[in-house]
Amino acid sequence: MFQLTGIRYNYTTTHTLSFPDWTAAQGDRWLLTGVSGSGKTTLLHMLAGLRQPTQGTAIIAGTNLYTLSGNKADQFRGQNIGLVLQKPHLLSVLTVEENLLLTQYMAGLPQNKQRIAEVLSILSVLEKRKSMPHQLSQGQAQRISIARAVLNLPKLILADEPTSSLDDLNCMRVLDLLETQAAACGATLVIATHDARVKNRIANHLHLESVQTVSGTL
Ligand SMILES: Nc1ncnc2c1ncn2[C@@H]1O[C@H](COP(=O)(O)OP(=O)(O)OP(=O)(O)O)[C@@H](O)[C@H]1O
């Protein structure tokens, strides 16, 4: 489903993050682990096409991600990749439904309120459809964030620390939702976390060693 090869990222000219090659099959579930600062978020952002690596290639759903630019990159991401970030990043001036309509629009897909209602209903937040983001609880906002990630039936779902601020019950609920929704889309699921509660639930682990940070230019 995706294949990362020779990925390196420079935040500065003297500080290079070097990542292991990584291949995942369609429908696989992966955990991305590593100590704080090992590069989990950086790698997830590169997998999502939000950052371009300094070096290396990413083939996702048969497409060479970093050769796309502008609208094409946005549409590819919108149609193929669902992203759940630590904070939902909903647009504060739009209702929940309008935020989700925007997600369809950005992907170049027709606006489909029925699909939005379906996803909100599955995630038990349909009654929040007309609410503004500030009217949501943290747990509701997170479920809206998952709804947005799965709305366009992506092939790849990426979640960055989706459980770190949650109690045990809500941690398990969010994992259930991510796994169920990934299965419903037939999507590959990648969860970046250092939350020990997540580790036993997912078989495939990519562990980033802190030593993968190397000094010097490429
Ligand atoms: N904007 C930035 N400028 C410079 N260095 C950065 C920047 N963002 C991250 N880094 C560095 O890159 C490395 C990897 O950061 P990253 O956020 O990807 O790690 P992480 O494993 O996700 O950490 P955490 O578990 O704490 O979220 C760290 O050493 C960090 O200090």
The ligand as an SDF file (V2000), in Angstrom:
LIG
                    3D

 31 33  0  0  0  0  0  0  0  0999 V2000
   10.2740   22.8260   13.4690 N   0  0  0  0  0  0  0  0  0  0  0  0
   11.3730   22.1910   13.8900 C   0  0  0  0  0  0  0  0  0  0  0  0
   12.5900   22.7890   13.8100 N   0  0  0  0  0  0  0  0  0  0  0  0
   13.7180   22.1590   14.2210 C   0  0  0  0  0  0  0  0  0  0  0  0
   13.7210   20.9010   14.7160 N   0  0  0  0  0  0  0  0  0  0  0  0
   12.5430   20.2750   14.8170 C   0  0  0  0  0  0  0  0  0  0  0  0
   11.3150   20.8790   14.4200 C   0  0  0  0  0  0  0  0  0  0  0  0
   10.2960   20.0020   14.6400 N   0  0  0  0  0  0  0  0  0  0  0  0
   10.8780   18.9020   15.1600 C   0  0  0  0  0  0  0  0  0  0  0  0
   12.2160   19.0710   15.2680 N   0  0  0  0  0  0  0  0  0  0  0  0
   13.1690   18.0800   15.7870 C   0  0  0  0  0  0  0  0  0  0  0  0
   13.0590   16.8830   15.0190 O   0  0  0  0  0  0  0  0  0  0  0  0
   13.1310   15.7560   15.8520 C   0  0  0  0  0  0  0  0  0  0  0  0
   11.9020   14.8840   15.6520 C   0  0  0  0  0  0  0  0  0  0  0  0
   10.7360   15.5740   16.0800 O   0  0  0  0  0  0  0  0  0  0  0  0
    9.2890   14.8900   16.0190 P   0  0  0  0  0  0  0  0  0  0  0  0
    8.3050   15.9060   16.4990 O   0  0  0  0  0  0  0  0  0  0  0  0
    9.0990   14.3130   14.6790 O   0  0  0  0  0  0  0  0  0  0  0  0
    9.4780   13.7130   17.0830 O   0  0  0  0  0  0  0  0  0  0  0  0
    8.3850   12.7860   17.8090 P   0  0  0  0  0  0  0  0  0  0  0  0
    8.9710   11.4250   17.8640 O   0  0  0  0  0  0  0  0  0  0  0  0
    7.0650   12.9360   17.1170 O   0  0  0  0  0  0  0  0  0  0  0  0
    8.3250   13.4210   19.2520 O   0  0  0  0  0  0  0  0  0  0  0  0
    7.1240   13.4450   20.3520 P   0  0  0  0  0  0  0  0  0  0  0  0
    6.8870   12.0060   20.7480 O   0  0  0  0  0  0  0  0  0  0  0  0
    7.7170   14.2660   21.4500 O   0  0  0  0  0  0  0  0  0  0  0  0
    5.9410   14.1100   19.7090 O   0  0  0  0  0  0  0  0  0  0  0  0
   13.3070   16.2780   17.2880 C   0  0  0  0  0  0  0  0  0  0  0  0
   14.6760   16.2210   17.6010 O   0  0  0  0  0  0  0  0  0  0  0  0
   12.8310   17.6970   17.2080 C   0  0  0  0  0  0  0  0  0  0  0  0
   13.5100   18.4990   18.1350 O   0  0  0  0  0  0  0  0  0  0  0  0
  1  2  1  0
  2  3  1  0
  2  7  2  0
  3  4  2  0
  4  5  1  0
  5  6  2  0
  6  7  1  0
  6 10  1  0
  7  8  1  0
  8  9  2  0
  9 10  1  0
 10 11  1  0
 11 12  1  0
 11 30  1  0
 12 13  1  0
 13 14  1  0
 13 28  1  0
 14 15  1  0
 15 16  1  0
 16 17  2  0
 16 18  1  0
 16 19  1  0
 19 20  1  0
 20 21  2  0
 20 22  1  0
 20 23  1  0
 23 24  1  0
 24 25  2  0
 24 26  1  0
 24 27  1  0
 28 29  1  0
 28 30  1  0
 30 31  1  0
M  END
$$$$
